[in-house]
Amino acid sequence: MRTVEITGGSGPAGALVPSERPDPAAGAGQIRIRVRAAGINRPDILQRLGRYPAPPGASDILGLEVAGEVDQVGAGVARWTVGDRVCALLGGGGYAEYAVVDARHALPVPADMDFLQAAALPETVCTVFANVFEAGTLKPGETLLIHGATSGIGVTAIQMAKAAGARVIATSRGADKAEAARRLGADLSLDASAGDMEAAIAAFGGADVVLDMVGADYAALNQAALRPFGRWVVIATQSGALAQIDLARLMMKRIVLTGSTLRARPADEKSRLIAAVEATAWPWVVSGAVRPPVEAAWPLEQASAAHLRLEAGGHVGKLVLTV
């Protein structure tokens, strides 16, 4: 099968080169997907740089989400048949012509959705659901504050929060990104490079949940922005992992600070999460309420160019590889 390798085991985007490997085979409880598109995510960059190794048992090939057709079904799999259109959450292996995955970690692709859009969904929808709705317990009528709101996770979080009946405050860098977040449904969209965000958030009434992909630089802002009993959920630390926390303020506001990662969760936990996503959030996908924008796509062999685009920033939504 065609795939992409990291020459030298780690390195810059140019280290991604086309390669070939033997076709994988579906084992018991697994399906093999003929991949048509693969989502690109920041953990892929971290893995390429040698900072985020694949968990035990996962493929060392990059790629955490794919969409395509089932072309092989392992023993004991009852739900899927050859030819089914699916998207799936992977521990690795997405940047390839074929991907083998636990059959419980796949979701049906809606009839009106193409594979480019479908490949942009599993990692982002599962991440938002696990962190905003499970850890953050966002409820209808509450307000979600999203930092990095035009990222793949951010645009998905905007749409999912609105579909759930919540209000959204979005922060992003630049007037164009702020306008893009507003068009996607944010009730208040702030340019992080201009103006007093703390004052603007306070004037809006504050937030009940923060989805934080920035980390250290926004720690003080999050503590000020959260209402009593607020939930602060950290899923990335792009500005640094060591932050100053005012414990007295957390105590007085009764703020819950938590965080998580998705990739290393056990297979049974991922299957539980996928089932919860399918029951609660997938109807929003099917209805069209959650369709995060795909800004650009590259052929698999041009994965290095796609990584350079992600690293450069400035995009709105997801970047995808076609296979």
C-alpha positions as CSV (number, residue, x, y, z in Angstrom):
1,M,0.0,0.0,0.0
2,R,1.0,3.6,-0.5
3,T,1.9,5.5,2.7
4,V,4.1,8.2,4.1
5,E,7.1,7.6,6.2
6,I,9.1,9.9,8.6
7,T,12.7,9.7,7.4
8,G,15.1,9.4,10.3
9,G,12.2,8.7,12.7
10,S,11.6,12.4,13.3
11,G,12.2,15.8,11.8
12,P,10.7,18.8,9.9
13,A,7.9,18.6,7.5
14,G,10.3,17.7,4.7
15,A,11.0,14.4,6.5
16,L,7.6,13.1,5.3
17,V,8.3,11.1,2.2
18,P,6.1,8.7,0.1
19,S,6.7,5.1,0.8
20,E,5.1,1.6,0.5
21,R,4.3,-1.0,3.1
22,P,2.6,-4.4,3.0
23,D,-1.2,-4.2,3.1
24,P,-2.5,-4.7,6.7
25,A,-5.1,-7.3,7.4
26,A,-8.2,-7.1,9.6
27,G,-8.0,-9.3,12.7
28,A,-10.7,-10.4,15.0
29,G,-13.0,-7.5,16.0
30,Q,-11.4,-5.2,13.4
31,I,-12.3,-3.8,10.0
32,R,-10.0,-2.7,7.2
33,I,-10.8,0.6,5.6
34,R,-9.8,1.6,2.0
35,V,-8.9,5.1,3.0
36,R,-10.2,7.9,0.7
37,A,-9.2,10.8,3.0
38,A,-7.3,11.4,6.2
39,G,-7.7,14.3,8.6
40,I,-4.5,16.2,9.7
41,N,-4.2,17.2,13.3
42,R,-1.6,18.9,15.5
43,P,-0.7,15.6,17.3
44,D,0.6,14.4,13.8
45,I,3.1,17.3,13.9
46,L,4.2,16.5,17.4
47,Q,4.7,12.8,16.5
48,R,6.7,13.8,13.4
49,L,8.9,15.9,15.7
50,G,9.4,13.0,18.0
51,R,7.4,14.5,20.9
52,Y,4.3,12.3,20.8
53,P,5.0,8.6,20.1
54,A,2.3,6.2,19.1
55,P,0.8,4.3,22.0
56,P,1.7,0.6,22.4
57,G,0.1,-1.5,19.8
58,A,-0.7,1.4,17.4
59,S,0.7,1.9,14.0
60,D,3.7,4.2,13.8
61,I,2.3,5.7,10.6
62,L,0.8,9.2,11.2
63,G,-2.9,9.8,11.1
64,L,-5.6,9.7,13.8
65,E,-8.8,9.9,11.6
66,V,-9.9,8.6,8.2
67,A,-12.9,8.1,6.0
68,G,-13.4,5.5,3.3
69,E,-15.1,2.2,2.5
70,V,-14.9,-1.0,4.6
71,D,-13.1,-3.5,2.4
72,Q,-12.3,-6.3,4.9
73,V,-14.2,-7.5,8.0
74,G,-12.5,-9.5,10.7
75,A,-14.0,-12.4,12.7
76,G,-16.7,-11.4,15.2
77,V,-17.7,-8.2,13.5
78,A,-21.4,-8.0,13.0
79,R,-22.2,-4.3,12.4
80,W,-20.1,-3.6,9.3
81,T,-20.0,-5.2,5.8
82,V,-17.7,-4.7,2.8
83,G,-18.7,-1.5,1.0
84,D,-20.0,0.4,4.0
85,R,-19.0,4.1,4.1
86,V,-17.4,4.8,7.4
87,C,-15.1,7.2,9.2
88,A,-13.0,6.1,12.1
89,L,-10.9,7.2,15.1
90,L,-7.4,5.7,15.0
91,G,-4.4,5.4,17.3
92,G,-2.3,5.8,14.2
93,G,-2.1,4.6,10.6
94,G,-4.3,7.1,8.8
95,Y,-1.7,8.4,6.2
96,A,-2.0,5.3,4.1
97,E,-4.0,3.5,1.5
98,Y,-5.5,1.0,4.0
99,A,-6.1,1.3,7.8
100,V,-7.1,-1.3,10.2
101,V,-9.2,-0.2,13.2
102,D,-11.3,-1.7,16.0
103,A,-14.7,-2.0,14.5
104,R,-16.2,-0.3,17.5
105,H,-14.3,2.9,16.7
106,A,-16.0,3.5,13.3
107,L,-19.0,5.7,12.6
108,P,-21.3,5.7,9.6
109,V,-20.8,8.5,7.0
110,P,-24.0,10.3,6.3
111,A,-25.4,9.7,2.7
112,D,-25.0,13.4,1.7
113,M,-21.4,13.7,3.0
114,D,-18.2,13.2,1.0
115,F,-15.1,11.6,2.3
116,L,-13.2,14.8,2.7
117,Q,-15.7,16.2,5.1
118,A,-16.1,12.8,6.9
119,A,-12.3,12.5,7.5
120,A,-12.4,15.8,9.3
121,L,-14.9,14.5,11.9
122,P,-13.8,11.6,14.2
123,E,-10.9,13.1,16.1
124,T,-12.4,16.5,16.4
125,V,-16.0,15.5,17.3
126,C,-14.7,12.9,19.8
127,T,-12.3,15.4,21.4
128,V,-15.0,18.1,21.7
129,F,-17.6,15.7,23.1
130,A,-15.2,14.2,25.6
131,N,-13.9,17.5,26.9
132,V,-16.8,20.0,26.5
133,F,-19.8,17.8,27.1
134,E,-18.4,15.0,29.4
135,A,-15.5,16.7,31.4
136,G,-16.9,20.2,31.0
137,T,-20.6,19.2,31.4
138,L,-21.8,22.0,29.1
139,K,-25.5,22.4,29.3
140,P,-28.1,24.2,27.2
141,G,-28.2,27.9,28.0
142,E,-24.6,28.0,29.4
143,T,-21.7,29.8,27.7
144,L,-18.6,28.1,26.3
145,L,-15.4,30.1,25.8
146,I,-13.2,28.6,23.1
147,H,-9.6,29.6,22.6
148,G,-8.1,28.9,19.2
149,A,-11.6,29.0,17.8
150,T,-10.7,28.7,14.1
151,S,-8.7,25.5,14.5
152,G,-10.1,22.2,13.5
153,I,-11.1,21.5,17.1
154,G,-12.3,25.1,17.6
155,V,-14.7,25.2,14.6
156,T,-16.2,21.9,15.6
157,A,-16.6,23.1,19.2
158,I,-18.5,26.2,18.0
159,Q,-20.9,24.1,15.9
160,M,-21.4,21.4,18.6
161,A,-22.0,23.9,21.4
162,K,-24.6,25.8,19.3
163,A,-26.3,22.6,18.3
164,A,-26.6,21.8,22.0
165,G,-28.2,25.1,22.8
166,A,-25.3,26.9,24.4
167,R,-23.8,30.3,23.7
168,V,-20.2,30.6,22.4
169,I,-17.4,33.1,23.0
170,A,-14.6,32.6,20.5
171,T,-11.1,33.9,20.6
172,S,-8.7,33.8,17.7
173,R,-5.8,35.9,16.3
174,G,-6.7,38.4,13.6
175,A,-9.8,40.2,12.4
176,D,-10.3,37.8,9.6
177,K,-10.3,34.8,12.0
178,A,-12.6,36.6,14.4
179,E,-15.1,37.2,11.5
180,A,-14.8,33.5,10.4
181,A,-15.7,32.3,14.0
182,R,-18.6,34.7,14.0
183,R,-19.9,33.3,10.7
184,L,-19.6,29.8,12.1
185,G,-22.0,30.8,14.9
186,A,-20.0,32.3,17.8
187,D,-22.2,34.8,19.7
188,L,-19.1,36.8,20.7
189,S,-16.0,36.6,18.6
190,L,-12.8,38.3,19.8
191,D,-9.6,39.1,18.1
192,A,-7.0,38.1,20.6
193,S,-4.4,40.5,19.1
194,A,-6.6,43.6,19.7
195,G,-8.6,44.9,22.6
196,D,-9.2,43.8,26.2
197,M,-10.6,40.3,26.0
198,E,-11.1,40.1,29.8
199,A,-13.3,43.2,29.8
200,A,-15.3,42.0,26.7
201,I,-15.9,38.6,28.2
202,A,-17.0,40.1,31.5
203,A,-19.4,42.4,29.6
204,F,-20.9,39.4,27.9
205,G,-21.5,37.8,31.3
206,G,-18.5,35.4,31.6
207,A,-18.3,31.7,30.7
208,D,-19.3,28.5,32.3
209,V,-16.9,26.3,30.5
210,V,-13.5,27.1,28.9
211,L,-12.0,24.9,26.2
212,D,-8.3,25.8,26.4
213,M,-5.8,25.0,23.7
214,V,-3.4,27.8,24.6
215,G,-2.3,27.0,28.1
216,A,0.0,29.2,30.2
217,D,-0.6,32.6,28.5
218,Y,-4.4,32.4,29.1
219,A,-4.4,31.1,32.6
220,A,-5.2,34.4,34.2
221,L,-7.8,35.2,31.6
222,N,-9.6,31.9,32.2
223,Q,-9.7,32.4,35.9
224,A,-11.2,35.8,35.5
225,A,-13.6,34.8,32.8
226,L,-15.2,31.8,34.5
227,R,-18.4,32.2,36.5
228,P,-18.9,30.4,39.8
229,F,-18.8,26.6,39.4
230,G,-17.1,27.1,36.0
231,R,-15.2,24.3,34.4
232,W,-11.8,24.9,32.8
233,V,-10.8,22.1,30.4
234,V,-7.2,22.0,29.0
235,I,-6.5,20.0,25.8
236,A,-3.3,21.6,24.5
237,T,-0.6,23.9,25.8
238,Q,0.7,25.8,22.8
239,S,2.0,28.7,24.9
240,G,3.5,26.5,27.6
241,A,2.4,23.9,30.2
242,L,3.5,25.8,33.3
243,A,0.9,28.3,34.4
244,Q,0.3,30.5,37.4
245,I,-2.9,29.5,39.2
246,D,-4.6,31.6,41.9
247,L,-5.8,28.8,44.1
248,A,-7.7,31.2,46.3
249,R,-9.7,32.4,43.3
250,L,-10.4,28.8,42.2
251,M,-11.7,28.1,45.7
252,M,-13.8,31.2,45.9
253,K,-15.4,30.6,42.5
254,R,-15.5,26.8,43.0
255,I,-13.8,26.3,39.6
256,V,-13.0,22.8,38.4
257,L,-9.7,22.5,36.4
258,T,-9.3,19.4,34.3
259,G,-7.8,18.2,31.1
260,S,-7.4,15.1,29.0
261,T,-5.9,13.4,25.9
262,L,-7.7,11.1,23.6
263,R,-5.2,8.9,21.7
264,A,-3.8,6.8,24.5
265,R,-7.2,5.9,26.0
266,P,-7.9,2.1,26.1
267,A,-9.9,0.5,23.3
268,D,-12.9,-0.1,25.5
269,E,-13.0,3.5,26.7
270,K,-12.7,4.7,23.1
271,S,-15.6,2.4,22.1
272,R,-17.7,3.9,25.0
273,L,-16.9,7.4,23.8
274,I,-17.7,6.6,20.1
275,A,-21.1,5.1,21.2
276,A,-21.9,8.2,23.3
277,V,-20.9,10.4,20.3
278,E,-23.1,8.4,18.0
279,A,-26.1,8.6,20.3
280,T,-25.8,12.3,21.2
281,A,-23.7,14.2,18.7
282,W,-23.9,12.2,15.5
283,P,-27.5,13.4,14.9
284,W,-26.1,16.9,14.7
285,V,-23.7,15.7,12.0
286,V,-26.4,13.9,10.1
287,S,-28.7,17.0,10.2
288,G,-25.9,19.2,8.9
289,A,-25.7,21.3,12.1
290,V,-22.1,20.1,12.6
291,R,-20.1,20.2,9.4
292,P,-16.7,21.8,10.3
293,P,-15.2,23.5,7.2
294,V,-12.4,21.8,5.3
295,E,-10.1,24.6,4.1
296,A,-7.8,22.6,1.9
297,A,-6.8,19.1,0.8
298,W,-3.5,17.6,-0.6
299,P,-2.7,14.2,-2.1
300,L,-1.2,11.8,0.3
301,E,2.2,12.2,-1.3
302,Q,2.2,15.9,-0.5
303,A,1.8,15.4,3.2
304,S,4.8,17.5,3.9
305,A,3.2,20.5,2.2
306,A,0.0,19.9,4.3
307,H,2.1,19.9,7.5
308,L,3.8,23.2,6.5
309,R,0.4,24.7,6.0
310,L,-0.8,23.6,9.4
311,E,2.4,24.8,11.1
312,A,2.1,28.2,9.4
313,G,-1.4,28.8,10.9
314,G,-3.9,31.2,9.4
315,H,-6.2,28.4,8.2
316,V,-9.9,28.2,9.3
317,G,-11.1,24.6,10.0
318,K,-9.6,21.3,8.9
319,L,-6.8,20.3,6.5
320,V,-7.1,16.9,4.9
321,L,-5.2,14.4,2.8
322,T,-6.7,12.5,-0.1
323,V,-5.7,9.0,-0.8
